[in-house]
């Protein structure tokens, strides 16, 4: 009985053994067929810069806070205004920078980090510190003053989707306005004028337009009258 029982089990055991050997064989072949694991990425190879070049000027918002750069080639680099102190400490006009981030619809760059090529100093786009408090808009607005600018358009500013929302004049003055109020004829070289509320400081003049036109004598309101 023992001999017969042993013989009855030998066939299934042999079949299981052959199947197990086949699985092992296939698994080993599959492993050897896989491509080698990629080498760990270094900071220099994680991504290519979205743009690079010489800084032409620092850009400011109507409150006078530095919120970006304009490179000599005309590229607009955007950076959050709460990082103004870090950006101006790391980068100066005339210096070469590498900018990592995302290209926007209008050709500008929303920067994640900006590297000073000469010093390797890097400033990163970070959220405001937890608990940090900024003046509310109605109090911040009290620091704004009436500004008027006129000249030829040097660059047209755009939002993330390419919507026109401002201009830079030949003298460096910056004018911001709502996208739906932009005249269709805005283009570099065209005459432009605006009046509104803003700031004039060492970095230039920037304002939020209340009236815009082709000259100071032909200004039209941007906003509807308050009923």
Secondary structure by P-SEA (a helix, b strand, c coil): caaaaaaaaaaaaaaaaaaaaaaaaaaaaaaaacccccccccccccccccbbbbbcbbbbcccccccccccccbbbbbbbccaaaaaaaccccccccccccccccccccccccccccccccccccccccccccccccccccccccbbbbbccccbbbbcccccccccccccbbbbbbccccccccccccbbbbbcccccccccbbbbbccccccccccccccccccc
